[in-house]
Amino acid sequence: MKKSNIILILLASFIIASILIFYINGKTHEGKIEMNAKNNFKVVNIADFTTLVANDGSDIHFIKSDTAKLKIELDDKKSLSKQLFEVKNDTLYVYKGARMFAYGNNLKSVVSKKAYWIGIHAYNTDSLKMNLQDGEVYINYGEGSTSTYKYIEIQSKDSAKIRITGNVSVEKMVLNTNSTNIQLYNGSFQTIVGMLENHSKLQCMSVMNTINNLQIKKDSTSRMGY
């Protein structure tokens, strides 16, 4: 078998494996929602926030709403005696201990400090900046979600995983990634620029993606795939 054919087969196998891993992870989290559907929730009104900081092990959804609030999933098997969140100035901090749903309409910045999972549902905004360390982040999460972003900036490291999926439109996305896996599904991107370093990957997982202007630099360990 020709060397070029072997390389193509290995590349295809890697892409298929990556799709399966993300699919399984996504389904696991969705399954958790279904299994816990009978659980109660505690709703807390909070001050409006523009920055979300998800700390080590936290599990948070962000959902657009005119009213700022936090919905905390109650589980009889878990104690909620520990501090799960706090709001300082215009920043919402969330901590490990329960799955939470943050509602608001002015989110401009997301910081992940080894968060377990972050899901941003349908959302429209001029600018969203993300600084991510480890963990998984889904942008435009949820079946049938539609989102529009004029500008997204992502700085990420330490094996962060980012998935942008569904009907999402982005005018410009700037990437500065280190050891990060970014997967794009079915989106429309006017411009993507930036740098991939230290085994980072930018993968277009669907032929439905549209990228009009791609200007990505990468080191020898990083790659892009279609």
C-alpha positions as CSV (number, residue, x, y, z in Angstrom):
1,M,0.0,0.0,0.0
2,K,1.3,3.5,-0.9
3,K,2.5,5.6,1.9
4,S,0.1,8.4,1.0
5,N,-2.9,6.0,1.2
6,I,-1.7,4.9,4.7
7,I,-1.5,8.5,5.8
8,L,-5.0,9.2,4.5
9,I,-6.5,6.1,6.2
10,L,-4.8,7.1,9.6
11,L,-6.1,10.7,9.3
12,A,-9.7,9.5,8.5
13,S,-9.5,7.1,11.5
14,F,-8.4,9.8,13.8
15,I,-11.2,12.2,12.7
16,I,-13.9,9.4,13.2
17,A,-12.5,8.6,16.6
18,S,-12.6,12.3,17.6
19,I,-16.3,12.5,16.5
20,L,-17.2,9.5,18.5
21,I,-15.5,10.8,21.7
22,F,-17.3,14.2,21.5
23,Y,-20.6,12.5,20.7
24,I,-20.3,10.1,23.6
25,N,-19.4,13.0,26.0
26,G,-22.3,15.1,24.7
27,K,-24.7,12.2,25.1
28,T,-23.5,11.5,28.6
29,H,-24.2,15.0,29.7
30,E,-27.6,15.0,28.0
31,G,-28.4,11.6,29.6
32,K,-27.6,13.2,32.9
33,I,-30.3,15.8,32.3
34,E,-32.8,13.1,31.5
35,M,-31.9,10.9,34.5
36,N,-32.2,13.9,36.8
37,A,-35.4,15.2,35.3
38,K,-37.4,14.4,38.4
39,N,-35.0,16.3,40.7
40,N,-36.0,19.7,42.1
41,F,-34.3,22.9,41.5
42,K,-33.6,25.9,43.7
43,V,-33.9,29.2,41.9
44,V,-31.9,32.2,43.2
45,N,-32.2,35.7,41.9
46,I,-28.8,37.2,41.5
47,A,-27.2,40.5,40.4
48,D,-26.7,41.0,36.7
49,F,-23.3,39.7,35.5
50,T,-21.1,40.1,32.4
51,T,-18.3,37.6,33.3
52,L,-18.7,33.9,34.2
53,V,-15.9,32.2,36.1
54,A,-16.3,28.4,36.2
55,N,-14.0,26.9,38.8
56,D,-12.5,23.5,39.2
57,G,-15.1,20.7,38.6
58,S,-18.0,23.1,38.1
59,D,-20.9,22.2,35.8
60,I,-22.7,25.2,34.3
61,H,-25.2,26.1,31.5
62,F,-25.7,29.6,30.4
63,I,-29.1,30.5,29.0
64,K,-30.2,33.9,27.6
65,S,-32.9,35.6,29.8
66,D,-34.0,39.1,30.6
67,T,-33.8,38.2,34.3
68,A,-30.5,37.3,36.0
69,K,-30.9,34.2,38.1
70,L,-29.3,30.9,39.0
71,K,-31.1,27.6,39.0
72,I,-29.4,24.9,41.1
73,E,-30.2,21.2,40.7
74,L,-31.0,19.5,43.9
75,D,-30.0,15.9,44.4
76,D,-31.0,14.0,47.5
77,K,-27.7,12.1,47.4
78,K,-25.6,15.3,47.6
79,S,-25.3,18.0,50.2
80,L,-25.6,21.6,49.2
81,S,-24.1,23.0,52.4
82,K,-20.9,24.1,50.6
83,Q,-20.7,27.4,48.8
84,L,-21.7,26.9,45.2
85,F,-21.6,30.4,43.8
86,E,-21.0,34.1,44.5
87,V,-21.4,37.3,42.6
88,K,-18.8,40.0,43.0
89,N,-19.2,43.3,41.1
90,D,-20.3,42.1,37.6
91,T,-18.7,38.5,37.9
92,L,-20.5,35.3,38.6
93,Y,-18.3,32.6,40.2
94,V,-19.5,29.0,40.2
95,Y,-18.0,26.1,42.1
96,K,-18.1,22.3,42.1
97,G,-21.0,20.6,43.9
98,A,-24.1,20.8,41.7
99,R,-25.1,21.3,38.2
100,M,-26.3,24.9,37.7
101,F,-28.1,27.0,35.1
102,A,-27.1,30.7,34.9
103,Y,-29.6,33.1,33.2
104,G,-28.7,36.5,31.9
105,N,-28.5,38.8,28.9
106,N,-25.1,40.5,29.2
107,L,-22.5,37.8,29.1
108,K,-19.3,39.1,27.6
109,S,-16.5,36.9,29.1
110,V,-16.2,33.3,30.2
111,V,-13.3,32.0,32.2
112,S,-12.8,28.3,32.9
113,K,-10.4,27.2,35.6
114,K,-10.6,23.5,35.0
115,A,-14.4,23.4,34.9
116,Y,-15.9,20.1,34.2
117,W,-18.5,21.3,31.7
118,I,-19.7,24.7,30.3
119,G,-22.6,24.9,27.9
120,I,-23.6,28.2,26.3
121,H,-27.1,27.9,24.8
122,A,-28.6,30.1,22.0
123,Y,-27.2,33.5,22.4
124,N,-26.6,36.7,20.3
125,T,-23.9,39.2,21.2
126,D,-21.4,41.6,19.7
127,S,-18.4,40.1,21.6
128,L,-17.6,37.0,23.6
129,K,-14.1,36.4,25.1
130,M,-13.1,33.1,26.5
131,N,-10.1,32.1,28.6
132,L,-10.2,28.4,29.1
133,Q,-8.0,26.0,31.1
134,D,-8.9,22.3,30.6
135,G,-12.6,21.1,30.6
136,E,-15.2,21.0,27.9
137,V,-17.1,24.0,26.4
138,Y,-20.1,23.8,24.1
139,I,-21.1,27.0,22.2
140,N,-24.6,27.1,20.8
141,Y,-25.5,24.1,22.9
142,G,-29.0,22.4,22.6
143,E,-31.0,21.0,19.8
144,G,-32.4,23.6,17.5
145,S,-30.3,26.4,19.0
146,T,-29.4,29.5,16.9
147,S,-26.7,31.9,17.8
148,T,-25.1,35.0,16.3
149,Y,-21.7,36.4,17.3
150,K,-19.9,39.3,15.7
151,Y,-16.6,38.5,17.5
152,I,-15.4,35.5,19.5
153,E,-11.9,35.4,21.0
154,I,-10.7,32.1,22.5
155,Q,-7.5,31.7,24.6
156,S,-7.2,28.1,25.8
157,K,-4.7,25.6,27.2
158,D,-4.2,22.3,29.1
159,S,-6.3,20.0,27.0
160,A,-9.3,22.2,26.7
161,K,-12.1,20.9,24.4
162,I,-14.3,23.3,22.5
163,R,-17.3,22.4,20.3
164,I,-19.2,25.0,18.3
165,T,-22.3,23.3,16.9
166,G,-25.6,23.8,15.2
167,N,-26.9,26.9,13.5
168,V,-24.3,29.5,14.6
169,S,-23.0,32.5,12.7
170,V,-19.7,34.2,13.6
171,E,-18.3,37.2,11.8
172,K,-14.8,36.9,13.2
173,M,-13.2,34.3,15.5
174,V,-9.7,34.8,16.9
175,L,-7.9,31.7,18.3
176,N,-4.8,31.5,20.5
177,T,-4.7,27.8,21.6
178,N,-2.3,25.6,23.4
179,S,-3.0,21.9,23.7
180,T,-6.6,22.4,22.6
181,N,-9.1,20.5,20.5
182,I,-11.6,22.8,18.6
183,Q,-14.4,21.2,16.6
184,L,-16.8,23.1,14.3
185,Y,-20.2,21.7,13.2
186,N,-22.6,23.3,10.8
187,G,-21.5,26.9,11.4
188,S,-21.0,29.9,9.3
189,F,-17.7,31.7,9.9
190,Q,-16.8,34.8,8.0
191,T,-13.2,34.9,9.3
192,I,-11.1,32.7,11.5
193,V,-7.6,33.8,12.5
194,G,-5.0,32.9,15.1
195,M,-2.4,30.4,16.3
196,L,-2.5,26.7,17.2
197,E,0.3,25.5,19.4
198,N,1.4,22.4,21.4
199,H,-0.7,19.6,19.8
200,S,-3.7,21.8,19.2
201,K,-6.3,20.8,16.6
202,L,-8.9,22.8,14.6
203,Q,-11.3,20.3,13.0
204,C,-14.2,21.0,10.6
205,M,-16.4,18.1,11.4
206,S,-19.2,18.7,8.8
207,V,-19.4,19.6,5.2
208,M,-22.1,22.1,6.3
209,N,-19.5,24.4,7.7
210,T,-18.8,27.6,5.8
211,I,-15.5,29.4,6.4
212,N,-14.9,32.3,4.0
213,N,-11.5,33.5,5.3
214,L,-9.2,31.1,7.2
215,Q,-5.8,32.6,8.4
216,I,-4.4,30.1,10.9
217,K,-0.7,29.7,11.9
218,K,0.4,26.6,13.6
219,D,3.5,24.9,15.0
220,S,4.8,21.5,13.8
221,T,2.8,19.6,16.4
222,S,-0.6,21.2,15.6
223,R,-2.9,20.7,12.7
224,M,-6.2,21.4,11.0
225,G,-8.5,18.9,9.5
226,Y,-11.6,18.7,7.3
